[in-house]
Amino acid sequence: MKEITGRQSKHLIPELIGLILSLTVLSPFILVVFNAAKKSADIVISPIAPPSDWGQLFVNLKNVIGNQNFSYWKSFGSSLYITTVSLVLLTLFPAWRHGCWFGTRQNGPS
């Protein structure tokens, strides 16, 4: 087995902290995937446990997409549109702001 040198041990603690923080941040998403693959009764009985049948995930997705009371594709399209417009605006406005600030600062104080 390879020994850990002083240089490697110096990075071990921050890497462990990063791993723990990453798992903490990702845990809600993991729970959503777990619960999406369960029947409603199974979620109530054990919300944190992994699903016993991963095939239920596809049944649940089919039921959500095919639900007549909820327009899945329209909602998905709206979310995609809002996200795209937001990202474009967030990309452009900081560039404009930086250009304006830089342009006024090049001419010196007025």
C-alpha positions as CSV (number, residue, x, y, z in Angstrom):
1,M,0.0,0.0,0.0
2,K,1.2,3.5,-0.9
3,E,2.1,5.8,1.9
4,I,0.5,9.3,2.0
5,T,3.2,12.0,1.9
6,G,3.0,15.4,3.7
7,R,2.0,17.1,0.5
8,Q,-0.8,14.7,-0.2
9,S,-2.1,14.8,3.3
10,K,-2.3,18.6,3.1
11,H,-4.9,18.2,0.3
12,L,-6.8,15.4,1.9
13,I,-8.9,17.4,4.4
14,P,-10.1,20.0,1.8
15,E,-11.0,17.2,-0.6
16,L,-13.0,15.4,2.1
17,I,-14.8,18.6,3.0
18,G,-15.5,19.2,-0.7
19,L,-16.9,15.7,-1.1
20,I,-19.1,16.0,1.9
21,L,-20.4,19.4,0.7
22,S,-21.0,18.0,-2.8
23,L,-23.1,15.1,-1.4
24,T,-25.0,17.5,0.8
25,V,-25.9,19.7,-2.2
26,L,-26.8,16.8,-4.4
27,S,-28.9,14.9,-1.8
28,P,-32.2,16.6,-2.6
29,F,-31.8,15.8,-6.3
30,I,-31.0,12.2,-5.4
31,L,-34.2,12.0,-3.3
32,V,-36.2,13.4,-6.1
33,V,-35.0,10.7,-8.5
34,F,-35.5,8.0,-5.8
35,N,-39.1,9.2,-5.1
36,A,-39.9,9.5,-8.8
37,A,-39.3,5.8,-9.1
38,K,-41.7,4.8,-6.4
39,K,-45.4,4.4,-6.0
40,S,-47.2,7.0,-3.8
41,A,-47.6,4.6,-0.9
42,D,-43.9,3.7,-1.0
43,I,-42.9,7.4,-0.8
44,V,-45.1,7.8,2.4
45,I,-43.7,4.6,3.9
46,S,-40.0,5.3,3.2
47,P,-39.2,8.6,1.5
48,I,-35.4,8.3,1.9
49,A,-34.9,4.7,0.9
50,P,-33.9,3.8,-2.7
51,P,-36.8,2.3,-4.8
52,S,-37.2,-1.4,-4.9
53,D,-38.3,-1.4,-8.6
54,W,-36.6,1.1,-10.9
55,G,-39.1,0.2,-13.7
56,Q,-41.7,2.2,-11.8
57,L,-39.9,5.3,-12.8
58,F,-40.9,4.9,-16.5
59,V,-44.5,4.1,-15.5
60,N,-44.6,7.3,-13.4
61,L,-43.1,9.4,-16.2
62,K,-45.6,8.0,-18.7
63,N,-48.4,8.9,-16.4
64,V,-47.2,12.4,-15.9
65,I,-46.6,13.1,-19.6
66,G,-49.9,11.6,-20.6
67,N,-52.0,13.3,-17.9
68,Q,-55.0,15.2,-19.4
69,N,-55.2,17.6,-16.5
70,F,-51.6,18.9,-17.0
71,S,-50.0,19.9,-20.3
72,Y,-46.5,18.6,-19.7
73,W,-45.0,19.7,-23.1
74,K,-46.5,23.2,-22.9
75,S,-45.0,23.6,-19.4
76,F,-41.7,22.3,-20.6
77,G,-41.7,24.6,-23.6
78,S,-42.5,27.6,-21.3
79,S,-39.7,26.7,-18.9
80,L,-37.3,26.3,-21.8
81,Y,-38.2,29.7,-23.2
82,I,-37.9,31.5,-19.8
83,T,-34.6,29.8,-19.1
84,T,-33.2,30.7,-22.6
85,V,-34.3,34.3,-22.4
86,S,-32.9,34.7,-18.9
87,L,-29.5,33.2,-19.8
88,V,-29.2,35.4,-22.9
89,L,-30.1,38.6,-20.9
90,L,-27.8,37.6,-18.0
91,T,-25.0,37.1,-20.6
92,L,-25.6,40.4,-22.4
93,F,-26.2,42.9,-19.6
94,P,-23.0,42.3,-17.6
95,A,-21.1,42.8,-20.8
96,W,-22.9,46.1,-21.6
97,R,-22.4,47.3,-18.0
98,H,-18.8,46.5,-18.1
99,G,-18.4,48.2,-21.5
100,C,-20.1,51.3,-20.2
101,W,-18.1,51.4,-17.0
102,F,-14.9,50.9,-18.9
103,G,-15.7,53.5,-21.5
104,T,-16.4,56.2,-18.9
105,R,-13.3,55.3,-16.9
106,Q,-10.9,55.6,-20.0
107,N,-11.7,59.3,-20.5
108,G,-10.7,60.1,-16.9
109,P,-12.8,61.9,-14.3
110,S,-15.1,64.6,-15.6
